[in-house]
Amino acid sequence: MSVAIVALLFGAGVLGGIANAIAGGATLITFPAMLAAGLPPITANASNAVAVTPGHLLAAIADWRKLPPIGPQFVALAVVAIGGGAIGAVLLLLTPGQVFLVLVPALIGAATLLFAFAPLIQARLAAGREARAGSTHPLASGAFALASIYGGYFGAGLGVMMLAILSITTRHELRSVNAMKNLLSTGVAAATVAIFIGSGAVSWPETGVMLAGAVVGGFAGGRLVQVLPAAWVRAGVIAIGAVITVVYAVRYWL
């Protein structure tokens, strides 16, 4: 790797780590950096998944006290999350690289929109919990499975998807639902990473550099969250995602 590529990956890792610590959305920064470093699309996605996985685990550990009691429903969801993540990872590895390139602008664009509307989604979920208490949509289990598969395939925006589904299917307050989401997202990520590593799809030099940057960014974000408004970070991530969507759409669709 050249010095410029090392700087790109480390810098993207730092920015992604800061973003995750304050507002989320790291994949919208880190995955394009893996592509810009010259990795094939499938390898870039697999390597990015490994680099950002510690963020899921740290989020789960940070809020573990808010987890509701572990019962049959949570165990079933965990099994679905792990199985879905593994299926998504296998589907990614079976996708031809050129086909995945065509999907990249749509995936990043959809994730950017989901991230942009996440506060509105969360506010509406919180406001509507009383009315939905005790109710479970008949398609909720299938939706959770599909979200887990998507998480294994690409993953950006998975947290918002899971938060919405869990808010409908459980009776817990939103902070507990968020803690569940963090732990279940970690299950998806763990299964995904295991498949990617076992198949040899990860490019370790690039992953190591980005992971180091993400660790630095995570610690920096922990300090910056006290002074830097989350709205600013969110706006920056959305702007980056929008620009990258347009650039890749022009490159791969036109």
C-alpha positions in Angstrom: 0.0 0.0 0.0 1.1 3.5 -0.8 1.3 6.2 1.9 -1.7 7.9 0.3 -3.8 4.7 0.6 -2.7 4.2 4.2 -3.7 7.8 5.0 -7.0 7.4 3.2 -8.0 4.2 5.1 -6.7 5.4 8.4 -8.5 8.8 8.0 -11.7 7.1 6.9 -11.4 4.8 10.0 -11.0 7.8 12.3 -13.9 9.7 10.7 -16.1 6.5 10.9 -15.1 5.9 14.5 -16.0 9.5 15.4 -19.3 9.3 13.5 -20.3 6.0 15.2 -19.5 7.4 18.6 -21.6 10.5 18.1 -24.3 9.8 15.5 -23.7 6.5 13.6 -23.3 5.9 9.9 -19.7 4.9 9.8 -20.2 2.5 6.8 -21.2 5.4 4.6 -17.6 6.7 5.1 -15.6 3.5 5.4 -16.9 1.3 2.6 -16.3 3.9 -0.1 -12.8 4.3 1.2 -12.2 0.6 0.8 -13.3 0.9 -2.8 -11.2 4.0 -3.4 -8.2 2.0 -2.1 -8.6 -0.2 -5.1 -10.1 -3.3 -3.5 -12.6 -5.4 -5.6 -16.2 -4.6 -4.4 -16.8 -7.9 -2.6 -13.5 -7.8 -0.9 -14.1 -4.1 0.0 -17.4 -4.9 1.6 -16.0 -7.9 3.5 -13.0 -6.0 4.8 -15.2 -3.1 5.8 -17.5 -5.4 7.8 -14.5 -6.7 9.8 -13.2 -3.1 10.4 -16.5 -1.7 11.7 -17.6 -4.8 13.8 -15.8 -3.7 17.0 -18.1 -0.7 17.0 -21.2 -2.9 17.3 -19.6 -4.8 20.2 -18.6 -1.6 22.0 -22.1 -0.2 21.6 -23.6 -3.5 23.0 -21.2 -3.5 26.0 -21.8 0.2 26.8 -25.6 -0.3 27.2 -25.8 -3.8 28.5 -27.4 -2.7 31.8 -30.5 -1.7 29.9 -31.0 -5.1 28.3 -34.4 -6.7 29.3 -34.3 -10.1 30.9 -33.2 -12.8 28.4 -36.2 -14.9 27.5 -37.4 -17.2 24.7 -38.2 -14.4 22.4 -34.8 -12.8 22.6 -33.1 -16.2 22.1 -35.2 -16.8 19.0 -34.3 -13.3 17.7 -30.6 -14.0 18.4 -30.8 -17.2 16.4 -32.5 -15.4 13.5 -29.9 -12.6 13.6 -26.9 -14.9 13.5 -28.5 -17.1 10.9 -29.6 -14.1 8.8 -26.1 -12.6 9.0 -24.5 -15.8 7.8 -27.0 -16.1 4.9 -26.4 -12.5 3.9 -22.6 -13.0 3.9 -22.9 -16.2 1.8 -25.2 -14.3 -0.7 -22.6 -11.6 -1.0 -19.8 -14.0 -1.7 -22.0 -15.6 -4.4 -22.8 -12.3 -6.0 -20.6 -11.6 -9.1 -18.4 -8.5 -8.5 -19.8 -6.6 -11.5 -23.4 -7.2 -10.3 -22.5 -5.9 -6.8 -21.0 -2.8 -8.4 -24.3 -2.1 -10.0 -26.0 -2.5 -6.6 -23.6 -0.2 -4.8 -25.2 3.2 -5.6 -28.6 1.9 -4.6 -27.3 0.4 -1.4 -25.5 3.5 -0.3 -28.3 5.7 -1.4 -30.9 3.7 0.5 -28.7 3.6 3.6 -28.2 7.4 3.4 -31.9 8.0 3.3 -32.5 5.6 6.2 -29.8 7.3 8.2 -31.2 10.8 7.3 -34.7 9.9 8.5 -33.5 7.9 11.5 -34.3 10.6 14.1 -37.9 11.0 12.7 -38.3 7.2 12.7 -37.1 6.9 16.3 -39.3 9.8 17.4 -42.4 8.3 15.9 -41.6 4.9 17.4 -41.2 6.4 20.8 -44.5 8.4 20.4 -46.5 5.3 19.3 -45.3 2.7 21.7 -48.3 3.1 24.0 -50.7 2.4 21.2 -48.7 -0.6 20.0 -48.0 -2.1 23.4 -48.6 -5.8 23.3 -49.2 -5.9 19.5 -47.1 -7.9 17.1 -47.4 -7.4 13.3 -47.7 -10.8 11.6 -44.9 -9.9 9.2 -42.5 -8.7 11.9 -40.6 -12.0 12.3 -40.1 -12.2 8.5 -39.0 -8.5 8.4 -36.4 -9.1 11.2 -35.0 -12.1 9.2 -34.8 -10.0 6.0 -33.1 -7.2 7.9 -30.6 -9.7 9.4 -29.8 -11.0 5.9 -29.4 -7.5 4.6 -27.0 -6.8 7.5 -24.9 -9.7 6.4 -25.0 -8.6 2.8 -24.2 -4.9 3.2 -25.2 -3.7 6.7 -25.4 0.1 6.5 -28.6 1.3 8.1 -29.2 -2.1 9.8 -29.5 -0.5 13.3 -32.4 1.7 12.2 -34.2 -1.3 10.6 -33.8 -3.4 13.7 -34.9 -0.6 16.0 -38.1 -0.1 14.1 -38.9 -3.9 14.0 -38.1 -4.5 17.6 -40.1 -1.5 18.7 -43.2 -3.1 17.1 -42.5 -6.7 18.3 -41.6 -6.0 21.9 -43.2 -4.3 24.9 -40.0 -2.8 26.3 -39.2 0.9 26.6 -37.1 2.4 23.8 -33.8 2.4 25.7 -34.1 -1.3 26.3 -35.1 -1.9 22.7 -32.0 0.0 21.6 -29.8 -2.2 23.9 -31.4 -5.3 22.3 -30.7 -3.8 18.9 -27.0 -3.3 19.7 -26.6 -6.9 20.9 -28.5 -8.4 18.0 -26.6 -6.3 15.5 -23.4 -7.7 17.1 -24.7 -11.2 16.4 -25.3 -10.4 12.8 -21.8 -8.8 12.5 -20.2 -11.8 14.2 -21.7 -14.3 11.9 -20.9 -12.1 8.9 -17.3 -11.6 9.9 -16.8 -15.4 10.6 -18.0 -16.2 7.1 -15.9 -13.6 5.4 -12.8 -14.5 7.4 -13.3 -18.3 6.8 -13.7 -17.8 3.1 -10.6 -15.7 2.8 -12.6 -12.7 1.5 -10.9 -10.1 3.8 -7.9 -8.1 2.7 -6.0 -7.8 6.1 -3.6 -4.9 5.4 -6.3 -2.5 4.5 -8.6 -3.8 7.2 -5.9 -3.4 9.9 -5.2 0.2 8.9 -8.8 1.1 8.9 -9.5 -0.7 12.2 -6.6 1.2 13.8 -8.2 4.4 12.6 -11.6 3.4 13.9 -10.2 2.7 17.3 -8.6 6.1 17.4 -11.8 7.7 16.1 -13.9 5.9 18.7 -11.9 7.3 21.5 -11.8 10.7 20.0 -15.5 10.6 19.4 -16.0 9.7 23.1 -14.4 13.1 23.9 -15.9 15.1 21.0 -19.5 13.9 21.9 -19.3 16.3 24.8 -18.7 19.4 22.6 -19.6 18.5 19.0 -23.3 18.6 18.2 -24.5 15.2 16.9 -26.6 17.1 14.3 -23.4 18.4 12.7 -21.9 15.0 12.5 -25.1 13.5 11.2 -25.4 16.2 8.5 -21.8 15.6 7.5 -22.3 11.8 7.1 -25.5 12.4 5.1 -23.7 14.8 2.8 -20.9 12.3 2.3 -23.4 9.5 1.6 -25.3 11.7 -0.9 -22.2 12.7 -2.8 -20.9 9.2 -3.0 -24.3 7.9 -4.2 -24.3 10.4 -7.0 -20.6 9.7 -7.9 -21.1 5.9 -8.0 -24.4 6.2 -9.8 -22.7 8.2 -12.6 -19.8 5.8 -12.6 -21.7 2.5 -12.6 -25.1 3.4 -14.1 -24.3 5.8 -16.9 
